[in-house]
Amino acid sequence: MFRPQDTRPPAVQTRGASGCKRARPVSEDFRCLWAWLASLNPVACDALAAWLMGLETQDIGYLVHLDGMGFGPIDPAKMRILGVDPATLRLELERPSSYPSVLEWR
């Protein structure tokens, strides 16, 4: 917990919705997120951002490895999320042509 007498604020990781600006939605049902993510856990923040873009967090090597080292969670169901239910914001974006190489870590 942050207290006024602390000499530095806690680290906070943030992600904006602009990370998927160039990606196209799989369906014509386009939704602009207009949402910000903030977390004291940068791994959880990255995992939730990937999940919101329609990716499965178990497919992303660095997230799986960091979760295995205790830096997770990477499963949104295990996260304590305040605010809007992220399931209402999740998009299914078209995968980039390089996506198969992302899965080669397995």
C-alpha positions as CSV (number, residue, x, y, z in Angstrom):
1,M,0.0,0.0,0.0
2,F,1.3,3.5,-0.8
3,R,1.6,5.8,2.1
4,P,2.5,9.5,2.0
5,Q,5.7,9.0,3.8
6,D,7.0,6.6,1.1
7,T,9.8,8.1,-0.9
8,R,8.6,6.8,-4.2
9,P,5.2,5.8,-5.7
10,P,4.5,2.2,-6.5
11,A,5.2,1.1,-10.1
12,V,2.1,1.2,-12.2
13,Q,1.9,-0.3,-15.7
14,T,-0.6,1.2,-18.1
15,R,-1.9,0.2,-21.5
16,G,-4.1,2.2,-23.8
17,A,-6.5,0.9,-26.4
18,S,-4.3,2.3,-29.2
19,G,-2.2,-0.9,-29.2
20,C,-4.5,-2.5,-31.8
21,K,-5.1,0.6,-33.9
22,R,-3.9,-0.9,-37.2
23,A,-5.4,-4.4,-36.7
24,R,-8.7,-5.1,-38.3
25,P,-11.6,-6.7,-36.5
26,V,-12.6,-10.2,-37.7
27,S,-16.2,-9.1,-37.9
28,E,-17.8,-5.8,-39.0
29,D,-18.9,-5.3,-35.4
30,F,-16.2,-2.7,-34.7
31,R,-16.0,-1.4,-31.1
32,C,-13.6,1.3,-29.9
33,L,-12.5,0.4,-26.4
34,W,-11.7,3.8,-25.1
35,A,-10.4,2.0,-22.1
36,W,-7.2,2.3,-20.1
37,L,-5.6,-0.5,-18.1
38,A,-3.6,0.2,-15.0
39,S,-2.0,-2.4,-12.7
40,L,0.7,-2.8,-10.1
41,N,1.5,-6.0,-11.9
42,P,2.9,-5.3,-15.4
43,V,2.6,-9.0,-16.4
44,A,-1.1,-9.1,-15.6
45,C,-1.6,-5.8,-17.4
46,D,0.1,-7.1,-20.6
47,A,-1.9,-10.4,-20.3
48,L,-5.2,-8.6,-20.0
49,A,-4.3,-6.3,-22.9
50,A,-3.5,-9.3,-25.1
51,W,-6.7,-11.1,-24.0
52,L,-8.8,-8.0,-24.8
53,M,-7.4,-8.1,-28.4
54,G,-8.6,-11.6,-28.7
55,L,-5.4,-13.5,-28.1
56,E,-5.1,-16.4,-25.7
57,T,-2.6,-15.6,-23.0
58,Q,-1.4,-19.2,-23.0
59,D,-0.1,-18.7,-26.6
60,I,2.2,-15.9,-25.6
61,G,5.6,-17.4,-24.5
62,Y,6.9,-14.6,-22.3
63,L,3.6,-14.4,-20.4
64,V,3.6,-18.1,-19.8
65,H,7.2,-18.1,-18.6
66,L,6.7,-15.1,-16.3
67,D,3.6,-16.7,-14.9
68,G,5.5,-19.9,-14.2
69,M,8.1,-17.7,-12.3
70,G,5.3,-16.3,-10.1
71,F,4.8,-13.0,-11.8
72,G,1.2,-13.6,-13.0
73,P,-1.6,-14.1,-13.1
74,I,-2.1,-14.2,-16.8
75,D,-5.6,-15.7,-16.8
76,P,-8.1,-12.8,-16.6
77,A,-10.4,-15.0,-14.6
78,K,-7.8,-15.0,-11.8
79,M,-7.4,-11.3,-11.8
80,R,-9.0,-8.8,-9.4
81,I,-10.5,-6.4,-11.9
82,L,-12.2,-3.1,-10.9
83,G,-14.5,-1.3,-13.2
84,V,-16.1,-2.6,-16.4
85,D,-16.3,-6.4,-17.0
86,P,-13.5,-7.0,-19.5
87,A,-15.6,-9.6,-21.3
88,T,-17.8,-6.8,-22.6
89,L,-14.7,-5.2,-24.2
90,R,-13.0,-8.2,-25.8
91,L,-12.4,-8.0,-29.5
92,E,-11.5,-10.7,-32.0
93,L,-8.9,-9.1,-34.1
94,E,-7.4,-10.6,-37.3
95,R,-4.0,-12.2,-36.5
96,P,-1.0,-10.7,-38.2
97,S,0.7,-12.8,-40.9
98,S,3.7,-13.3,-38.5
99,Y,1.4,-14.8,-35.8
100,P,2.5,-18.5,-36.4
101,S,6.0,-17.5,-35.4
102,V,4.7,-16.3,-32.1
103,L,3.5,-19.9,-31.4
104,E,7.0,-21.4,-32.1
105,W,8.2,-21.0,-28.5
106,R,6.2,-24.1,-27.4
